[in-house]
Amino acid sequence: RYYQPKTVMGRYYYETNTLLIYISKSSKLMDVTDTIIHEYCHHLQNHIGKKEKKKALELYDFEYWDHPWEKEARKLAASNRLKIFKRVIL
């Protein structure tokens, strides 16, 4: 999508296994790379066992930033964005 909400750069939709990345003229490639990795991590999380998935989805009723899946996605993005970014620009 060619607009960017103020609070997020992307979303993952569990029901359809779809990543939605918001891109604008001011989007930085490093931020887009980070967002794609973060949202793809949610895709991978969506394919764990039913019991674990149900418990994790119930946790979204609580604090977003402290949710284990969000922490995992942020960590994966932070540890891989530079490596992927370098491959993209080369």
Backbone as CSV, one residue per row, in Angstrom:
resi,resn,N_x,N_y,N_z,CA_x,CA_y,CA_z,C_x,C_y,C_z
1,ARG,0.854,-1.174,0.000,0.000,0.000,0.000,0.895,1.230,0.000
2,TYR,0.478,2.251,-0.694,1.320,3.421,-0.873,0.961,4.550,0.064
3,TYR,0.695,4.232,1.297,0.510,5.228,2.332,0.960,4.585,3.628
4,GLN,1.215,5.401,4.614,1.725,4.837,5.854,0.965,5.373,7.041
5,PRO,0.337,4.496,7.784,-0.273,4.942,9.038,0.828,5.466,9.961
6,LYS,0.476,6.285,10.898,1.479,6.881,11.775,2.085,5.903,12.769
7,THR,1.387,4.836,13.094,1.862,3.961,14.166,2.497,2.652,13.704
8,VAL,2.248,2.207,12.489,2.800,0.929,12.035,3.291,1.038,10.600
9,MET,4.232,0.181,10.248,4.704,0.115,8.862,4.215,-1.142,8.169
10,GLY,3.639,-2.055,8.935,3.165,-3.284,8.329,2.222,-4.032,9.250
11,ARG,1.576,-5.021,8.681,0.659,-5.875,9.434,0.743,-7.286,8.863
12,TYR,0.446,-8.243,9.721,0.312,-9.623,9.272,-1.098,-10.076,9.603
13,TYR,-1.783,-10.650,8.625,-3.145,-11.140,8.807,-3.114,-12.664,8.886
14,TYR,-3.387,-13.187,10.095,-3.324,-14.629,10.340,-4.309,-15.410,9.486
15,GLU,-5.490,-14.851,9.309,-6.543,-15.585,8.601,-6.186,-15.870,7.146
16,THR,-5.449,-14.967,6.512,-5.143,-15.106,5.088,-3.659,-15.300,4.791
17,ASN,-2.821,-15.384,5.854,-1.367,-15.489,5.665,-0.831,-14.392,4.755
18,THR,-1.263,-13.173,5.020,-0.905,-12.044,4.164,-0.103,-11.008,4.935
19,LEU,1.004,-10.577,4.333,1.768,-9.447,4.861,1.307,-8.193,4.140
20,LEU,1.112,-7.118,4.879,0.774,-5.831,4.280,1.827,-4.845,4.748
21,ILE,2.592,-4.300,3.824,3.655,-3.354,4.141,3.260,-1.992,3.575
22,TYR,3.306,-0.976,4.439,2.951,0.383,4.039,4.209,1.110,3.572
23,ILE,4.182,1.609,2.350,5.332,2.309,1.777,4.886,3.693,1.336
24,SER,5.690,4.686,1.693,5.431,6.054,1.252,6.710,6.608,0.633
25,LYS,6.639,7.801,0.113,7.824,8.427,-0.490,8.939,8.617,0.527
26,SER,8.580,8.740,1.785,9.597,8.962,2.821,10.066,7.668,3.490
27,SER,9.582,6.519,3.037,9.998,5.248,3.634,11.480,5.004,3.385
28,LYS,12.161,4.568,4.409,13.578,4.222,4.292,13.691,2.721,4.055
29,LEU,14.592,2.330,3.151,14.745,0.920,2.795,15.081,0.055,4.011
30,MET,15.888,0.573,4.925,16.229,-0.195,6.129,14.973,-0.451,6.965
31,ASP,14.100,0.548,7.085,12.862,0.376,7.854,11.925,-0.615,7.173
32,VAL,11.861,-0.560,5.857,11.016,-1.505,5.116,11.556,-2.922,5.282
33,THR,12.873,-3.076,5.199,13.508,-4.378,5.394,13.182,-4.928,6.777
34,ASP,13.334,-4.097,7.790,13.029,-4.485,9.170,11.572,-4.919,9.299
35,THR,10.677,-4.166,8.699,9.244,-4.458,8.788,8.897,-5.778,8.105
36,ILE,9.479,-6.029,6.950,9.210,-7.281,6.236,9.672,-8.472,7.082
37,ILE,10.854,-8.384,7.664,11.350,-9.476,8.519,10.428,-9.667,9.715
38,HIS,10.053,-8.565,10.353,9.177,-8.619,11.531,7.847,-9.296,11.193
39,GLU,7.223,-8.871,10.112,5.923,-9.436,9.740,6.057,-10.878,9.264
40,TYR,7.166,-11.204,8.594,7.380,-12.590,8.170,7.561,-13.497,9.380
41,CYS,8.171,-12.987,10.425,8.281,-13.752,11.666,6.885,-14.113,12.180
42,HIS,5.947,-13.168,12.082,4.572,-13.471,12.492,3.972,-14.567,11.611
43,HIS,4.323,-14.578,10.341,3.860,-15.647,9.448,4.381,-17.000,9.950
44,LEU,5.661,-17.059,10.297,6.232,-18.306,10.815,5.563,-18.711,12.124
45,GLN,5.290,-17.732,12.967,4.621,-18.020,14.238,3.215,-18.574,14.014
46,ASN,2.600,-18.178,12.930,1.249,-18.617,12.616,1.196,-20.115,12.297
47,HIS,2.340,-20.719,12.040,2.357,-22.123,11.643,2.897,-23.044,12.725
48,ILE,2.841,-22.589,13.973,3.205,-23.471,15.082,1.971,-24.274,15.479
49,GLY,2.111,-25.124,16.460,0.998,-25.968,16.889,-0.214,-25.176,17.364
50,LYS,-1.391,-25.772,17.240,-2.647,-25.098,17.592,-2.680,-24.629,19.047
51,LYS,-2.190,-25.454,19.950,-2.241,-25.114,21.366,-1.390,-23.861,21.651
52,GLU,-0.169,-23.837,21.126,0.723,-22.702,21.327,0.168,-21.447,20.659
53,LYS,-0.386,-21.628,19.472,-0.942,-20.493,18.736,-2.128,-19.893,19.483
54,LYS,-3.009,-20.743,19.986,-4.181,-20.250,20.709,-3.764,-19.447,21.938
55,LYS,-2.809,-19.964,22.685,-2.324,-19.276,23.887,-1.699,-17.930,23.521
56,ALA,-0.890,-17.902,22.469,-0.228,-16.664,22.048,-1.247,-15.629,21.588
57,LEU,-2.261,-16.060,20.863,-3.274,-15.114,20.392,-4.086,-14.559,21.556
58,GLU,-4.311,-15.371,22.583,-5.021,-14.880,23.772,-4.215,-13.784,24.472
59,LEU,-2.904,-13.879,24.422,-2.050,-12.881,25.073,-2.174,-11.500,24.435
60,TYR,-2.653,-11.427,23.190,-2.808,-10.125,22.536,-3.887,-9.274,23.204
61,ASP,-4.642,-9.857,24.122,-5.591,-9.058,24.891,-4.871,-8.192,25.918
62,PHE,-3.574,-8.464,26.120,-2.788,-7.726,27.097,-1.837,-6.761,26.385
63,GLU,-0.721,-6.465,26.970,0.211,-5.481,26.432,0.858,-5.936,25.129
64,TYR,0.690,-5.136,24.078,1.252,-5.440,22.760,2.780,-5.526,22.816
65,TRP,3.436,-4.536,23.373,4.900,-4.463,23.344,5.560,-5.565,24.153
66,ASP,4.851,-6.109,25.128,5.423,-7.154,25.966,5.035,-8.557,25.519
67,HIS,4.251,-8.647,24.467,3.820,-9.953,23.981,5.034,-10.735,23.472
68,PRO,5.151,-12.024,23.856,6.313,-12.828,23.440,6.523,-12.869,21.927
69,TRP,5.441,-12.917,21.143,5.596,-12.960,19.689,6.124,-11.630,19.155
70,GLU,5.709,-10.535,19.740,6.218,-9.231,19.301,7.693,-9.084,19.650
71,LYS,8.063,-9.532,20.834,9.469,-9.478,21.232,10.323,-10.328,20.289
72,GLU,9.826,-11.518,19.970,10.552,-12.405,19.064,10.695,-11.779,17.678
73,ALA,9.632,-11.181,17.174,9.665,-10.566,15.843,10.622,-9.375,15.817
74,ARG,10.610,-8.557,16.859,11.534,-7.415,16.919,12.984,-7.895,16.990
75,LYS,13.222,-8.946,17.773,14.579,-9.477,17.903,15.076,-10.060,16.579
76,LEU,14.240,-10.834,15.892,14.620,-11.415,14.608,14.922,-10.324,13.588
77,ALA,14.086,-9.302,13.541,14.302,-8.200,12.600,15.600,-7.462,12.924
78,ALA,15.825,-7.169,14.195,17.025,-6.430,14.589,18.302,-7.204,14.263
79,SER,18.260,-8.521,14.421,19.466,-9.315,14.196,19.712,-9.650,12.725
80,ASN,18.731,-9.404,11.851,18.889,-9.769,10.434,18.767,-8.607,9.454
81,ARG,18.268,-7.468,9.885,17.976,-6.387,8.929,19.213,-5.892,8.196
82,LEU,20.328,-5.731,8.871,21.525,-5.220,8.208,22.050,-6.196,7.171
83,LYS,22.075,-7.484,7.511,22.542,-8.514,6.584,21.662,-8.543,5.324
84,ILE,20.358,-8.502,5.499,19.430,-8.536,4.359,19.496,-7.228,3.584
85,PHE,19.557,-6.121,4.302,19.652,-4.804,3.659,20.867,-4.762,2.730
86,LYS,22.008,-5.243,3.192,23.220,-5.240,2.364,23.037,-6.082,1.107
87,ARG,22.342,-7.197,1.232,22.108,-8.042,0.045,21.175,-7.361,-0.948
88,VAL,20.202,-6.611,-0.436,19.247,-5.920,-1.305,19.931,-4.811,-2.097
89,ILE,20.787,-4.039,-1.432,21.400,-2.904,-2.142,22.532,-3.311,-3.048
90,LEU,23.063,-4.518,-2.870,24.136,-4.990,-3.769,23.515,-5.556,-4.975
